[in-house]
Amino acid sequence: MSTVVQGILLAVIGVLLFGLIIFIHEFGHFFTAKLSHVCVNEFSIGMGPKLFSFTRGETQYSLRLLPIGGYCAMEGEDEKSDDPRAFGNRPVWQRMIVVAAGGIMNILLAVLLMMVICGQEDRYATMQIAGFAENSAFEAAGVEVGDVITSIDGYTVRTGQDLSFALSMAALDSTDGTAALDLTVKRGEETVTFNDLTINTTSADGKQYRAVLDFYVLGEEKTPWTLIKNAFADTYSTVRMIFNSLIGMVTGRFGFKELAGPVGTAQAVTQAASAGLKQSFGAAVNNIVYIMLVISVNLGIVNLLPLPALDGGRLVFLIIEAIFRRPVPAKYERWVHAGGFALLICLMLAVTFQDIMRIATGG
């Protein structure tokens, strides 16, 4: 298979997976709305001009030109309606389920994609030390074979992803190739802590350093149970990683330049695919699947955050309604969501401009 054909196939796979992420999110809203007897006027994949559509029952199903989102338009979602099946006229608990279902479905999709990746592995990593590389910093500090790593710098470690993230965070602030961390291990029934353990790092450009993994961990046999367990555990690790990255942005550990929009994401997918092709076509597909998995988790989590214009912001108003037994006046909710949407658009434009400049300057 030629490189050009492989590139085209990978692009198609990426577009299809991104479309699947959008579809799953909107389908979460759609099927819970139908189960709650809410009238759905339109179910659309894509935004902008309509490419084609058809109607079944009360719902119009559409495919639109711009593959940047979708929507599930429900009767009485943003305005008053006398229809008893309007969204605003359904019990508040049903509306909460409908609003939350999109993000939850994205997280469940991530679990399935993680199972695809985990299913290709022969064994799964545990956090029990099996051996050390030559000149291992961990061995020099007193870590022993059989120790089980439980936390690094207070960050709980249960999976290989947790371990990689914690080590990368420890090496992130290094400016001279040295980094230190606090390590906690389980040694039999005893908990042992190593403070200020200096780790080995490496750098490709002399600016950004990453930790060197100078030890080995025991593997766990692959069975249907360990496959499911590790898929859920790794997805949960990804969720924690995203939450901690968001906290890092709020606290200033990560800057605005670390954000990526649609353009930056497309570039990341392309780079991941190119890196994978150096090994095999299958490795390139796996890289794309993993990035789409992270995007799906990101979409699920961010949408459920209590921010205006997002599903989480709508949930906040529904929770207030459930507590006080009366809805917040519609005009106030509209103002909040409109303001949040305007800020979101401004952020997206700024991030997209940054992505373009990064690509143009080779950053």
PEBEL-V442039 format. One line per field, one symbol per residue. ss: DSSP state (@ for helix, = for strand, . for the rest). burial: + if it has 9 or more other C-alpha atoms within 8 Angstrom, else -. Layout:
BEGIN
ss=???
burial=???
END
This chain:
BEGIN
ss=..@@@@@@@@@@@@@@@@@@@@@@@@@@@@@@@@@....=================..================............@@@..@@@@@@@@@@@@@@@@@@@@@@@@@@@....==========....@@@@@......=====..==...@@@@@@@@@@@@@.....==========..==============.....===...=======..@@@@@@@@@@@@@@@@@@@@@@@@@@@@....@@@...@@@@@@@@@@@@@@@@...@@@@@@@@@@@@@@@@@@@@@@@@......@@@@@@@@@@@@@@.....@@@@@@@@@@@@@@@@@@@@@@@@@@@@@@@@..
burial=-----+---+--++--+++-++++++++++-+++---++++++++++--+--+-----+++++++++-+++++++++---+---++++++-+-++++++++++++++-+++++++-++-----+++++++-+---++++-------+++++++---+++++++-++++-+++-+--+++++++++++------+--+++++++----++++--+++++-+-+---+++-++++++-+++-++--+--++----+-----++-+++---+--++++++---+-++++++++++++-++++++-++++++++++++++++++++----++----+--++++++------+--++-+++-+-----
END
